[in-house]
Amino acid sequence: MPRASLRNIPSVDRILHELDGVEMPRPALVALIRRELATVRSEAMRSRSSIDATQRVRDAIDGLRRAKIQPVINGTGVIIHTNLGRSPLGASAIAAMSESASEFNNLEFDLTDGSRGGRAAYLEHLLATLCGAEAATVVNNCAAALVLVLRQFASTDPRREVIISRGELVQIGGGFRIPEILEVGGATLREIGTTNKTSISDYSRAINRRTALILKVHRSNFFMSGFVESPLTDQIAKIARKARLPCVEDLGSGAMFPTESLATGGTHEPTPAEVLRQGVDLVTFSGDKLLGGPQAGIIAGRAKMVAALKRHPLFRALRCDKLVLSALQETVELHLRGQLDAIPIIEMMRASIDDLRTRATNLMELLREVPANVSIGSCESQVGGGSLPQLRIASIAIEIRPRDVTPQELAARLRRNTPPIITTVSAGRVRIDLRTVFPRHDLALGDALRRCLSQ
Ligand SMILES: *Cc1c(COP(=O)(O)O)cnc(C)c1O
């Protein structure tokens, strides 16, 4: 093995020559090799251990190449997987996006009189209709929507206080904590109640002349049971109205259909329309959770408030681009037309056990001669993406107990496949939940399994 003493560290050119055929633009490759060799060199100076420089560079290149954003097959059973890009888009949304990308469009052009026009007026009308709201608009994501709302309504003295229940001071995903968002929004937190119990009188007693708004954050990614109490949305909205304060609810997931129909014992996720009907002034939710569209943050509610948000300088910084707007426009049209099965995540949630079992049986045919114990198992899919944490949808999985390698090694090989296949490992088996695998990938999945098992 070539020892990485300072003398025998290979040159950039030699490594480039050896790595002929690596798919990465040459300047990026050269920069990476230089960086790695510099690290190896400084390590070689500090210690006497031998370092295989070429191998180190090779590993670094492999690691970086795998970090390139690329399609993967999701076998995890988590439908809206935050680490796997949340909601995949449907065909019509992709077509609209692709058309907007390749052609000029009327993004800010009024086709009636040929002058400069407002952005996304049609989409805003669709969103308002879908939410049963006077008006709606859209920014980059739901976190941005919340920051904008706070900046507009809770960041000027003397009214900065935002009343929120201690049971709702939550963390949603990585790096999104309600108290921190409030701070970024220029608001001050006025916590009320306790983790498990907040009463309506906690709200009314907290109101003072510094109060800017009342915020309700939907417990989208966890649930509490036992000795718990929180007032109904309509009671909170009533108190806000009496005190002439805006009442805002951050819904997060943005369910537009009766989620209780997804599984027996399924819970009902409040829809934006329901929450607004209960007297809330503004709701915020994500475009790429249960709505099944692109990443976006939707704000719907009172026309005056939405108009004020659109005039805020921050709105310009948080607005969406034409690709997102086109995909969202198409997705919202599907909701309004009731064509829910054209939205991939909803189609996945509703796929029947019988269909999944048929697919599993067909896959088993492909795996008849592999060195592993392969079986069809039942499992439970989750919605994910911080939505419906209690919901489990009965599903069907392919379970593989490999003979020649550990299940961890098989899972690693599958991740190195093109396209990478993401699985779960438990009880000595690699499990692939077919609910989250698009049927169009079944053949590729079977092929990859055969290849990875017989390597
Ligand atoms: C997911 C979630 C958010 C954040 O939404 P992003 O679109 O990821 O910014 C905010 N609030 C709630 C309640 C959520 O569930």
Boltz pocket constraint, residues with backbone or C-beta under 6 A from the ligand:
constraints:
  - pocket:
      binder: B
      contacts: [[A, 140], [A, 141], [A, 142], [A, 143], [A, 144], [A, 172], [A, 176], [A, 217], [A, 218], [A, 219], [A, 220], [A, 221], [A, 250], [A, 251], [A, 252], [A, 253], [A, 285], [A, 286], [A, 287], [A, 296], [A, 297], [A, 385], [A, 386]]
      max_distance: 6.0
